Amino acid sequence: MHTDPKKHPIFAIIGASSGNLVEWYDFYAYSFTSLYFAAAFFPKGDPTTQLLNTAGIFAVGFFMRPLGGWLFGRIADKYGRRNSMMSSVLLMCFGSLMVACLPTYENIGFWAPILLLVARLIQGLSVGGEYGTSATYMSEVAVAGKRGFYASFQYVTLIGGQLLATLVLVALQQFVTPDDLRSWAWRIPFVIGAFAALIALYLRRSLVETTSEESRKNAKAGTIKGILEHPRALLTVLGYTAGGSLAFYTYTTYMQKYLVNTAHMNAETATLVMTAVLACFMVLQPLFGALSDRIGRRNMMIAFGVLTMLGTYPIMTAIGQVQTPQAAFGLALAALVGVSFYTSISGIVKAEMFPPEVRALAVGLSYAIGNAAFGGTAEYVALLFKSLGHESMFFWYVSAISAVALAASWIMPDSRRHGYLKD
């Protein structure tokens, strides 16, 4: 039985966000377990080189996101948000199972990294479609005057997926030996993700469609031509997505490796630190989402740009020199407080800038392009600078892209007066 999402937005958001959590869990399981399986898919050599290779495949997966954003965004605008979200989570299930079953370099040689790349491309396609459609759906079912609060749960589940992947790894570290983790146990998180996707698929079946038949039959629905009629919105979203994605991945997925490679923590301690940081970061999202309902999305984005542009170099430098896990926790969390000004409203601030007939495609595609170019390459660029002996250049790079996000935020319209989703 379907429930009216306008009368019961919580149920609709739970249904939509369940798939979001599973998709991001699967995607992050790769990043967090790569410390253990990097040697399984590449020739023996320097550990940093092996991590660089796995980070490269992680980045390539991001470059499927624009295609996923286009494909599933078009499906969402022309055939409905519900159909799009069900398809994307099913595809993620397949990609996760594929990673879990892959043979190693020792078994099949160079085919091992090639097949790993194929699996990552499938997952990248799925996640590329997930973001735009779920962000759009959650924005459309949110109650007027509380859109920021309700829409913030997209990043609650996104971070929740990342946190769940971390917790699974922590559990494995407690009950499985390091040798077994490197040998076979790293596959367990991907099996868990595939089964969780089936649960999310069941929950999404109960979602009520938010688009109208008139919107879906619009000649411009789900078309690139329709998006290009909103060039300012498109360029603005690309600008602040670049800075937001780069900062987010720097302080989350890359941070665990940074604590190991630069701050010289052991992998288990680094994982525990990031688990605690992510838990706090997740709780912050609804608070910052509610704040955006009071002060406006534009002011939130400006605050993000300023804090990240000015704070990245000193915070990253300090984290690289920490002596205790507590200090690492405090510094990483401080950085993510600034990032929360973006992440809490990441979906709604984009959705408000486009009309319904192109909203899912515009949000998904613009986000995917900015995210692929800057978020997906964060680990690779950071490790590349480190391998060249100029690690601090990465900090300046993050600051520079954050300045671009600030400029985009400064020129964006105030959605309270000029947005397509009126309160």
JOWOQUI-V95976 format. One record per pair of residues at least 12 apart in sequence whose C-alpha atoms are under 7 Angstrom apart, sorted by sequence separation. I is the first residue (numbers start at 1). J is the second residue. D is the distance in Angstrom with one decimal. If there is no record, write none. Layout:
I & J & D
I & J & D
This chain:
38 & 50 & 5.7
72 & 84 & 5.6
139 & 151 & 5.5
319 & 331 & 6.5
351 & 363 & 6.2
382 & 394 & 5.6
38 & 51 & 6.1
138 & 151 & 5.6
350 & 363 & 5.9
256 & 270 & 5.7
256 & 271 & 6.5
38 & 54 & 6.2
315 & 331 & 6.4
99 & 116 & 6.5
256 & 274 & 6.6
135 & 154 & 6.6
34 & 54 & 6.8
99 & 119 & 6.1
98 & 119 & 6.2
168 & 189 & 6.6
95 & 119 & 5.2
95 & 122 & 5.6
95 & 123 & 5.4
308 & 338 & 6.3
92 & 123 & 5.4
307 & 338 & 5.7
308 & 339 & 7.0
92 & 126 & 5.6
304 & 338 & 5.6
91 & 126 & 5.9
304 & 339 & 6.0
89 & 126 & 6.9
304 & 341 & 5.1
88 & 126 & 5.0
303 & 341 & 6.7
304 & 342 & 5.9
301 & 341 & 6.2
88 & 129 & 6.3
300 & 341 & 5.3
301 & 342 & 5.8
88 & 130 & 6.0
300 & 342 & 6.9
85 & 130 & 6.4
85 & 133 & 6.6
85 & 134 & 7.0
81 & 133 & 6.1
273 & 325 & 6.4
277 & 329 & 6.1
288 & 340 & 6.8
297 & 349 & 6.3
288 & 341 & 6.5
277 & 332 & 6.9
281 & 336 & 6.6
285 & 340 & 6.5
289 & 344 & 5.1
73 & 129 & 6.3
81 & 137 & 6.6
263 & 319 & 7.0
273 & 329 & 5.8
277 & 333 & 5.7
288 & 344 & 5.9
289 & 345 & 5.9
64 & 121 & 5.9
68 & 125 & 4.3
72 & 129 & 4.7
76 & 133 & 6.5
263 & 320 & 4.7
67 & 125 & 6.5
68 & 126 & 6.0
71 & 129 & 6.9
262 & 320 & 5.5
263 & 321 & 5.8
286 & 344 & 6.8
61 & 120 & 5.0
65 & 124 & 5.3
69 & 128 & 4.7
73 & 132 & 6.6
263 & 322 & 6.4
285 & 344 & 4.8
57 & 117 & 5.9
61 & 121 & 4.8
64 & 124 & 5.1
65 & 125 & 5.2
68 & 128 & 4.4
69 & 129 & 4.4
73 & 133 & 6.2
64 & 125 & 5.0
68 & 129 & 4.5
259 & 320 & 7.0
58 & 120 & 7.0
61 & 123 & 7.0
62 & 124 & 5.5
65 & 127 & 6.6
66 & 128 & 6.2
41 & 104 & 5.4
42 & 105 & 6.0
61 & 124 & 4.6
65 & 128 & 3.8
69 & 132 & 6.6
352 & 415 & 6.5
40 & 104 & 5.4
41 & 105 & 4.7
64 & 128 & 7.0
40 & 105 & 5.9
355 & 420 & 5.9
23 & 89 & 6.5
353 & 419 & 5.5
354 & 420 & 6.2
352 & 419 & 5.0
353 & 420 & 6.0
352 & 420 & 5.1
23 & 92 & 6.3
352 & 421 & 5.2
19 & 89 & 6.0
26 & 96 & 6.4
140 & 210 & 6.8
41 & 112 & 5.7
42 & 113 & 6.8
41 & 113 & 5.4
137 & 210 & 7.0
316 & 395 & 6.8
251 & 332 & 6.6
313 & 395 & 5.1
312 & 395 & 6.1
313 & 396 & 6.4
251 & 336 & 6.9
312 & 398 & 7.0
100 & 187 & 4.8
312 & 399 & 6.1
310 & 399 & 6.9
100 & 190 & 5.4
309 & 399 & 4.3
99 & 190 & 6.8
100 & 191 & 6.1
248 & 339 & 6.6
308 & 399 & 6.6
309 & 400 & 6.8
247 & 339 & 6.9
97 & 190 & 6.3
309 & 402 & 5.1
96 & 190 & 5.2
97 & 191 & 6.1
308 & 402 & 6.2
309 & 403 & 5.8
96 & 191 & 6.9
27 & 123 & 6.9
96 & 193 & 6.5
97 & 194 & 5.9
305 & 402 & 5.5
96 & 194 & 5.7
244 & 342 & 6.3
305 & 403 & 6.3
305 & 405 & 5.8
306 & 406 & 6.6
93 & 194 & 4.5
170 & 271 & 6.9
305 & 406 & 4.3
23 & 127 & 6.4
93 & 197 & 5.6
302 & 406 & 5.7
166 & 271 & 6.8
90 & 197 & 6.8
302 & 409 & 5.6
89 & 197 & 6.2
167 & 275 & 6.9
301 & 409 & 5.6
302 & 410 & 6.3
166 & 275 & 6.2
20 & 130 & 6.8
90 & 201 & 7.0
298 & 409 & 6.2
89 & 201 & 6.6
163 & 275 & 6.2
237 & 350 & 6.4
298 & 412 & 6.8
86 & 201 & 5.8
163 & 278 & 6.1
163 & 279 & 6.8
298 & 414 & 5.7
297 & 414 & 7.0
16 & 134 & 6.2
86 & 204 & 6.3
297 & 415 & 6.8
159 & 278 & 6.8
233 & 353 & 6.0
296 & 416 & 6.8
160 & 282 & 6.8
159 & 282 & 5.9
13 & 138 & 5.9
82 & 207 & 6.4
254 & 379 & 5.5
156 & 282 & 5.2
241 & 367 & 6.1
245 & 371 & 5.5
249 & 375 & 5.8
82 & 209 & 5.9
81 & 209 & 6.3
238 & 366 & 5.6
242 & 370 & 4.7
246 & 374 & 5.3
250 & 378 & 6.2
80 & 209 & 6.4
156 & 285 & 6.2
237 & 366 & 6.4
238 & 367 & 6.5
241 & 370 & 5.4
242 & 371 & 6.1
245 & 374 & 6.5
246 & 375 & 4.2
249 & 378 & 6.5
155 & 285 & 6.9
241 & 371 & 6.4
245 & 375 & 4.5
80 & 211 & 6.3
227 & 358 & 6.3
9 & 141 & 5.8
226 & 358 & 6.4
234 & 366 & 6.5
238 & 370 & 5.3
242 & 374 & 5.6
246 & 378 & 6.0
9 & 142 & 6.0
152 & 285 & 5.7
153 & 286 & 6.7
24 & 158 & 5.7
28 & 162 & 5.6
32 & 166 & 6.8
152 & 286 & 5.4
6 & 141 & 5.7
222 & 357 & 6.5
223 & 358 & 6.9
227 & 362 & 6.0
5 & 141 & 5.6
21 & 157 & 4.7
25 & 161 & 3.9
29 & 165 & 5.2
221 & 357 & 4.5
222 & 358 & 5.1
6 & 143 & 6.9
17 & 154 & 6.2
20 & 157 & 6.2
21 & 158 & 5.4
24 & 161 & 5.0
25 & 162 & 5.3
28 & 165 & 6.4
79 & 216 & 6.5
149 & 286 & 5.3
152 & 289 & 5.3
220 & 357 & 6.8
221 & 358 & 5.4
20 & 158 & 6.3
24 & 162 & 6.3
78 & 216 & 4.6
21 & 160 & 6.2
22 & 161 & 6.1
25 & 164 & 6.4
77 & 216 & 5.8
78 & 217 & 6.8
218 & 357 & 6.7
222 & 361 & 5.9
17 & 157 & 6.1
21 & 161 & 4.6
25 & 165 & 5.4
149 & 289 & 4.2
148 & 289 & 4.4
149 & 290 & 4.4
215 & 356 & 6.7
216 & 357 & 6.4
148 & 290 & 5.7
215 & 357 & 5.2
78 & 221 & 5.8
77 & 221 & 5.7
78 & 222 & 5.8
146 & 290 & 6.8
148 & 292 & 5.8
36 & 181 & 6.4
37 & 182 & 5.6
77 & 222 & 4.9
148 & 293 & 5.5
36 & 182 & 4.8
147 & 293 & 7.0
146 & 293 & 6.1
74 & 222 & 4.2
145 & 293 & 6.4
37 & 186 & 6.7
73 & 222 & 6.6
74 & 223 & 6.8
36 & 186 & 6.8
247 & 398 & 6.7
246 & 398 & 6.7
33 & 186 & 6.1
243 & 401 & 5.1
242 & 401 & 6.8
243 & 402 & 4.5
29 & 189 & 6.4
29 & 190 & 6.9
243 & 404 & 6.8
243 & 405 & 5.1
242 & 405 & 6.8
26 & 190 & 6.5
239 & 404 & 6.1
240 & 405 & 3.9
239 & 405 & 5.1
26 & 193 & 5.5
25 & 193 & 6.8
240 & 408 & 5.8
239 & 408 & 5.4
240 & 409 & 6.5
22 & 193 & 6.5
236 & 408 & 5.1
22 & 196 & 6.3
22 & 197 & 5.8
236 & 412 & 6.4
19 & 197 & 6.8
19 & 200 & 4.9
18 & 200 & 5.4
15 & 203 & 5.4
16 & 204 & 6.3
155 & 343 & 6.3
15 & 204 & 5.4
155 & 344 & 6.3
15 & 207 & 6.5
152 & 344 & 4.6
152 & 345 & 5.7
151 & 345 & 6.7
12 & 207 & 6.3
151 & 347 & 6.7
148 & 345 & 6.0
151 & 348 & 6.0
148 & 348 & 6.6
5 & 208 & 6.8
2 & 206 & 5.6
4 & 208 & 6.9
1 & 206 & 6.8
2 & 207 & 6.5
3 & 208 & 6.8
2 & 208 & 6.1
139 & 348 & 5.6
136 & 347 & 7.0
135 & 347 & 4.7
139 & 351 & 6.9
135 & 348 & 6.8
136 & 351 & 5.8
31 & 253 & 6.6
136 & 359 & 6.8
136 & 360 & 5.7
133 & 360 & 5.2
132 & 360 & 5.3
132 & 361 & 6.8
132 & 363 & 5.0
133 & 364 & 6.7
132 & 364 & 3.5
131 & 364 & 6.0
129 & 364 & 6.5
128 & 364 & 6.8
128 & 368 & 5.9
145 & 423 & 5.1
144 & 423 & 4.4
77 & 357 & 5.8
77 & 358 & 6.1
77 & 360 & 6.1
76 & 360 & 6.2
77 & 361 & 6.9
73 & 360 & 4.9
74 & 361 & 5.6
73 & 361 & 3.8
70 & 361 & 5.9
73 & 364 & 6.1
69 & 361 & 6.5
70 & 364 & 6.9
69 & 364 & 4.5
70 & 365 & 5.5
69 & 365 & 4.5
66 & 365 & 5.3
69 & 368 & 6.1
66 & 368 & 4.7
65 & 368 & 5.1
66 & 369 & 5.4
65 & 372 & 6.6
63 & 372 & 5.2
62 & 372 & 4.6
62 & 376 & 5.2
59 & 376 & 4.6
59 & 377 & 5.1
55 & 379 & 6.1
56 & 380 & 5.9
55 & 380 & 5.4
52 & 380 & 6.3
52 & 383 & 6.4
